[in-house]
Amino acid sequence: MLMNIINYAHYLLESSIDKGETVVDATCGNGHDTLFLSRVVGQSGKVLAFDIQEEAIENTKQALSESSYANVSFILDSHANMTTHLKAQNIELVGGAIFNLGYLPKGDKTIITNGESTVEAIQHLLPVLKTNGLVVLVVYHGHEGGKDEMHAVLKYAMNLSQRSYHVLQYGFINQQNNPPFIIAIQKR
């Protein structure tokens, strides 16, 4: 059975992240991925949840309030500034990361992720990603600006050295309305 995009993104991450690791939700949005990552790394692990919107941070805190996990640090900043926050928390190794590109569901659709900051964030993550760790990007591209970001991220990912990284693209090609797809980058 084929998995939908989010389920497959979670499947990939769950199979590569270990309990106790530090992981990144680069776009915490409404908290679904943050909650998932929090559960996967367990109480001994840590999740850094980034977003540029206070609304997203509050939505994620609300989603987490119903769980018993207290292993999330919220960062109201662009994922492009990830290195600063990793250094401030003395984090030298990341077990995995997820990005949901686009805009905050049920939020302001004019506030979007963009190719430049997303590629910059990936560039910051890859050197600190553990061997066999994954960066999973869920690419929503059916909105204004989405195609530009999609092309920037695809160009960057396609040009990564195959000696150092495996790069996967997963998506449904017969769905209407610009279906999202996954780019998964595994460090070798």
Salt bridges, closest charged atoms under 4 A:
GLU14 OE2 - ARG39 NH1 3.32
ASP18 OD2 - LYS130 NZ 3.50
GLU21 OE2 - LYS130 NZ 2.94
ASP33 OD1 - HIS10 NE2 2.56
GLU58 OE2 - LYS61 NZ 4.00
ASP77 OD2 - HIS85 NE2 2.79
GLU120 OE2 - HIS124 NE2 3.54
